[in-house]
Amino acid sequence: MEIVKYRDSDYESLVAFMRINWSPEHAIYNKELFDWQYRIDENGLSESLLLIDNGCIEGFLGVIPGEYSSNGEQYKGISFAMWIVSEKYRNSGLGIMLMKEAEKYNSVCLTLGCNFQVVPMYERMGYSYSDHLNRYVIPLDVNGYVNLLKDPVNQAGIEQWLSDVEERLIRSYSPVPNITGEKLEQLYITSIQRRFSLSQYRSASFWEWRYINSAGYKYLFFGDPAVEGIVVARLDRAYAPEESVHGTKVLRIIEIIPANADVWEGAFDHGLIEMVHGVLSWARSQGCVAADYQLSSNRLEHILESIGFKKQNIDYTPEECGLAGLFQPFRYRVNPINFVWKMKSNEDGFKNMEVNDIYLVKTDGDMDRPNIWPLPKGWN
């Protein structure tokens, strides 16, 4: 039994292994999407690990490599995105052996969207745990929004909520073409790097890989990194061919990064607020009936509430905030995106930190990539 790094030449064997031990079909079996997600380099090398027994793949730990920042210092790190061991080796400890091998070479290890059943194992291995990203929702059309709620609601309440929002949707902001990774890296340094105890270092190459040249979705940028900051978002559609909600548009806001870093400490920035209103106004003109946004920290909550967003609890309450949890394929209820993290340094071993001092969004793991491939023509 040996552990080796995944190479491009292993792709066909790995997909055959996953079809048997994980899922017969999945979007990630598209090679372009797979190579992009796991950042397979030009030499076909990666940080992902294979468990090999007598020349056969018996396990796979898919990891997304990155650079992480803690209080201004940079560290090598990874996000676990897939963890599979063949049936005959489950409960043998070999899966944990794969993880420990990956931990040897990385100061930061984390995962978003882990199975509830393995949370105790992570905690025994020294990981900290949060049971959700904070999710904020807002209606942009009453009937469309209500159709995306599982439970009946007082429609008058949604109408009043939207009426309050509409008063502020004065100016529309269109997506910005040709934004550069260098400007976005500078915004990250100015806004996030020293204001949070842990974040993924958003270098120019990170922005180019994760958003600008994404193999999965078309991401849109709004705002000016040097003035009010930026919003990164994408248009999503409900995929439910047998249901009336099929094709319904929703704006998925992925990142909101203020140019004024004091916003993270409770300051109000009216330029940022106006810009996000402008993004929502644009989304409404594109036919979106709702928008949502998720972040590990609650340090943007005062801005979001002033815009008109409301927080959705992990049990999808209150009822007017029960916006569906997954759009492709459409599901009214899915488990919230939880996360675990562990950080070590040479000086003081494992570090603990408050969850509100951590900046993580869905794209810091594999929680924002297609589950359906290819998407219907014109959907992306």
C-alpha positions in Angstrom: 0.0 0.0 0.0 1.4 3.4 -0.9 0.3 7.0 -1.1 1.3 9.0 -4.3 0.3 12.3 -5.8 -2.2 12.2 -8.5 -0.9 12.7 -12.0 -2.8 13.5 -15.2 -2.1 10.0 -16.5 -4.2 8.6 -13.6 -7.4 10.4 -14.8 -9.2 7.5 -16.6 -8.4 5.0 -13.8 -9.5 7.5 -11.2 -12.9 8.2 -12.9 -13.5 4.5 -13.2 -12.7 4.1 -9.4 -15.1 7.0 -8.5 -17.9 5.6 -10.7 -17.8 2.4 -8.6 -17.1 3.9 -5.2 -18.9 7.3 -5.3 -21.3 8.2 -8.1 -22.0 6.6 -11.5 -22.2 10.1 -13.1 -21.1 13.5 -12.0 -20.2 16.9 -13.5 -16.6 16.6 -12.1 -16.0 13.7 -14.5 -15.6 16.4 -17.2 -11.9 16.6 -17.5 -11.7 20.3 -18.1 -13.7 20.9 -14.9 -11.7 18.3 -13.0 -8.3 19.8 -14.0 -9.5 23.3 -13.2 -10.9 22.5 -9.8 -7.8 20.6 -8.6 -5.4 23.0 -10.3 -3.6 20.3 -12.3 -0.5 22.1 -13.5 1.0 22.1 -17.0 3.1 19.1 -16.2 0.1 17.1 -15.1 1.0 17.3 -11.4 -1.2 18.1 -8.4 -1.5 18.1 -4.7 -4.3 15.5 -4.7 -3.4 12.0 -3.3 -4.1 8.5 -4.4 -4.0 5.4 -2.3 -2.5 2.6 -4.4 -2.6 -1.2 -3.6 -1.0 -3.6 -6.1 -1.2 -1.0 -8.8 -4.9 -0.3 -8.3 -6.5 2.9 -6.9 -8.2 2.2 -3.6 -8.6 5.8 -2.3 -8.5 9.4 -3.5 -8.1 12.7 -1.6 -8.9 15.6 -3.9 -7.4 18.8 -2.6 -7.4 22.3 -3.9 -4.0 23.9 -3.2 -3.7 27.6 -2.2 -1.9 30.2 -0.3 -3.4 31.4 3.0 -2.9 34.4 5.1 -3.0 34.8 8.9 -2.5 38.2 10.4 -0.4 39.3 7.5 1.8 36.1 7.2 1.4 33.7 4.3 1.2 29.9 4.6 0.9 27.0 2.3 -2.5 25.4 2.5 -5.2 23.2 1.0 -9.0 22.7 0.9 -10.2 19.1 0.9 -12.8 18.7 -1.8 -13.3 14.9 -2.2 -12.4 12.0 0.1 -13.2 8.5 -1.1 -11.9 5.1 0.0 -13.0 1.8 -1.6 -15.6 -0.2 0.2 -13.2 -2.9 1.3 -10.9 -0.4 3.0 -13.5 1.7 4.7 -13.2 1.9 8.5 -9.6 0.7 8.1 -7.9 4.0 9.0 -6.5 4.4 5.5 -8.7 7.4 4.8 -7.3 9.2 7.8 -3.8 8.2 6.7 -4.4 10.0 3.4 -5.4 13.2 5.3 -2.4 13.0 7.6 -0.2 12.7 4.6 -1.7 15.9 3.1 -1.4 17.7 6.5 2.4 17.0 6.6 3.1 19.6 3.9 0.5 22.2 4.6 0.1 24.7 7.5 -3.6 25.3 6.7 -6.1 22.6 6.0 -9.8 23.1 5.7 -13.0 21.9 4.0 -16.4 23.4 3.3 -19.5 21.2 3.1 -18.3 18.1 5.0 -20.5 15.2 5.9 -22.0 15.6 9.4 -21.0 12.0 10.2 -17.3 12.8 9.9 -17.3 16.0 11.9 -16.4 14.1 15.2 -13.4 12.6 13.4 -12.2 16.1 12.3 -12.6 17.4 15.8 -10.5 14.4 17.2 -7.8 15.4 14.7 -7.7 18.9 16.1 -9.9 20.7 13.6 -12.2 23.5 14.6 -15.8 23.4 13.4 -18.6 25.7 12.4 -22.0 24.3 11.4 -22.8 26.9 8.7 -21.8 29.8 6.6 -24.0 32.8 7.3 -26.6 33.0 4.5 -28.4 36.3 3.6 -31.3 36.5 1.2 -33.4 39.2 -0.4 -36.4 39.1 -2.8 -36.4 40.9 -6.1 -39.8 39.7 -7.3 -42.7 38.7 -5.0 -44.2 35.8 -7.0 -40.9 34.4 -8.2 -39.4 34.6 -4.7 -42.5 32.9 -3.0 -42.2 30.0 -5.5 -38.7 29.4 -4.2 -39.9 29.0 -0.6 -40.9 25.5 0.5 -43.5 26.6 3.1 -46.5 28.9 2.6 -45.8 32.4 3.8 -47.8 35.6 4.3 -47.3 37.2 0.9 -48.1 40.6 2.2 -45.0 40.4 4.3 -42.9 39.7 1.3 -44.5 42.5 -0.6 -43.6 44.9 2.2 -40.1 43.6 2.4 -39.7 44.1 -1.4 -41.3 47.5 -1.3 -38.7 48.6 1.3 -35.9 47.3 -0.9 -37.3 48.8 -4.1 -37.1 52.3 -2.7 -33.3 52.0 -2.7 -32.9 50.4 -6.1 -32.3 53.8 -7.8 -29.3 53.3 -10.0 -28.2 50.2 -11.8 -24.6 49.0 -11.9 -23.6 46.9 -14.9 -20.9 44.2 -14.8 -17.3 45.6 -15.3 -15.4 44.1 -18.2 -11.7 43.4 -18.2 -11.1 43.7 -14.5 -7.5 42.6 -13.7 -6.2 40.1 -11.1 -3.6 42.6 -10.0 -6.2 45.2 -9.0 -8.2 42.5 -7.2 -5.1 41.3 -5.3 -4.4 44.8 -4.1 -8.0 45.1 -2.9 -7.6 41.9 -1.0 -4.4 43.1 0.7 -6.0 46.5 1.6 -9.4 45.2 2.7 -9.1 41.6 4.1 -5.5 40.4 4.7 -4.8 42.2 8.0 -8.4 42.4 9.2 -8.9 38.6 9.5 -7.1 35.9 11.4 -7.4 33.5 8.4 -8.2 33.9 4.8 -7.1 32.5 1.5 -4.5 34.8 -0.1 -6.3 36.2 -3.1 -3.4 36.8 -5.4 -3.7 37.9 -9.0 -3.3 34.2 -10.1 -6.1 33.2 -7.6 -8.5 35.6 -9.1 -7.6 34.6 -12.7 -7.9 30.9 -11.9 -11.0 30.9 -9.6 -13.2 33.5 -11.3 -11.9 35.1 -14.5 -10.9 31.8 -16.2 -13.3 29.5 -14.4 -14.1 26.3 -16.2 -17.4 26.0 -14.4 -19.4 29.3 -14.3 -19.3 32.7 -15.8 -18.6 35.1 -12.9 -19.5 38.8 -13.1 -17.6 41.7 -11.4 -19.2 44.9 -10.3 -17.7 48.1 -8.8 -14.2 49.6 -8.7 -11.6 47.9 -6.5 -10.0 51.3 -5.7 -13.3 53.2 -4.9 -16.2 51.4 -3.3 -14.9 47.8 -3.6 -16.3 44.9 -5.6 -19.1 42.4 -5.9 -18.4 39.0 -7.5 -21.6 37.2 -8.6 -23.2 34.9 -11.1 -26.6 34.3 -12.5 -28.1 31.0 -11.5 -31.2 29.2 -12.7 -33.3 26.6 -11.0 -32.9 23.2 -12.7 -36.1 21.3 -12.2 -37.5 20.2 -15.5 -40.7 18.7 -14.0 -41.5 21.7 -11.9 -42.8 25.2 -12.5 -39.7 26.8 -11.0 -37.6 25.4 -13.8 -35.4 28.2 -15.3 -36.1 30.7 -12.5 -33.2 33.1 -12.2 -31.4 34.0 -9.0 -28.4 36.2 -8.4 -25.7 34.3 -6.4 -23.4 36.9 -4.8 -20.1 35.2 -4.0 -17.9 37.9 -2.7 -18.5 41.4 -1.4 -15.2 43.2 -0.6 -15.2 46.8 0.5 -12.4 49.1 -0.5 -12.8 50.7 3.0 -11.4 48.1 5.4 -13.1 49.8 8.3 -16.4 48.3 7.1 -15.2 45.0 8.7 -15.1 46.8 12.0 -18.6 48.2 11.8 -18.2 51.3 9.7 -20.8 52.2 7.1 -19.7 53.0 3.6 -22.4 54.6 1.5 -20.5 54.0 -1.7 -20.4 50.3 -1.1 -24.1 50.2 -0.1 -25.1 52.1 -3.2 -23.0 49.8 -5.4 -24.6 46.6 -4.0 -28.1 48.3 -4.5 -27.0 48.9 -8.1 -26.0 45.2 -8.5 -29.4 44.1 -7.2 -31.1 46.6 -9.6 -29.2 45.2 -12.5 -30.1 41.6 -11.5 -33.7 42.5 -11.3 -33.5 43.9 -14.9 -32.1 40.5 -15.9 -35.1 38.7 -14.5 -33.7 37.5 -11.2 -36.4 37.0 -8.5 -34.0 36.8 -5.5 -30.4 37.1 -4.5 -28.3 35.4 -1.8 -24.9 35.7 -0.2 -22.8 33.5 2.1 -19.9 34.3 4.3 -18.2 32.6 7.3 -18.0 35.9 9.3 -20.8 38.1 10.5 -18.8 41.2 10.1 -20.7 42.4 7.0 -24.1 42.0 8.6 -24.7 45.7 9.3 -24.1 46.5 5.6 -26.3 43.7 4.4 -29.2 44.6 6.7 -29.0 48.2 5.6 -29.4 47.1 2.0 -32.4 44.9 2.8 -31.0 41.4 3.2 -32.2 39.2 6.0 -30.4 36.3 7.6 -31.6 32.8 7.0 -31.1 30.5 9.9 -29.6 27.0 9.4 -33.1 25.5 9.7 -34.4 27.9 7.0 -36.3 30.1 9.4 -37.8 32.6 9.6 -40.3 31.4 7.0 -40.0 34.5 4.8 -36.3 33.8 4.6 -36.7 30.1 3.6 -35.2 30.5 0.1 -34.3 27.2 -1.5 -30.9 25.8 -0.6 -29.8 24.4 -4.0 -30.8 25.5 -7.5 -28.9 22.9 -9.7 -30.5 20.5 -9.2 -33.3 22.3 -7.5 -33.8 21.4 -3.8 -35.8 23.3 -1.3 -33.7 22.0 1.6 -30.1 20.9 1.7 -27.7 20.8 4.6 -26.1 24.2 5.3 -22.5 24.7 4.1 -20.5 23.8 7.3 -16.7 24.0 7.5 -13.7 22.7 9.5 -10.3 24.2 9.6 -6.9 23.7 11.2 -3.9 25.9 11.2 -0.4 25.2 12.6 2.7 27.3 12.7 6.3 26.6 13.8 6.0 28.9 16.8 2.9 27.8 18.6 1.6 24.6 17.1 -2.1 24.5 16.4 -3.9 27.9 16.3 -7.5 28.5 17.4 -9.4 31.5 16.2 -12.9 32.9 16.3 -15.1 32.0 13.3 -16.0 35.7 12.8 -12.2 36.4 12.3 -12.2 34.0 9.4 -13.0 35.0 5.8 -14.3 32.1 3.8 -16.9 32.1 1.0 -18.2 29.1 -1.1 -15.4 29.4 -3.6 -12.7 28.7 -0.9 -13.7 25.1 -1.3 -15.7 23.2 -4.0 -19.1 24.6 -3.0 -19.5 26.7 -6.2 -19.0 24.5 -9.1 -21.5 22.8 -11.4 -23.4 19.7 -10.3 -25.0 19.4 -13.8 -22.8 19.2 -16.9 -23.3 20.4 -19.5 -25.7 23.1 -18.4 -28.6 23.8 -20.8 -27.6 26.0 -23.7 -27.6 29.7 -22.8 -27.8 29.1 -19.0 -24.3 30.2 -18.3 
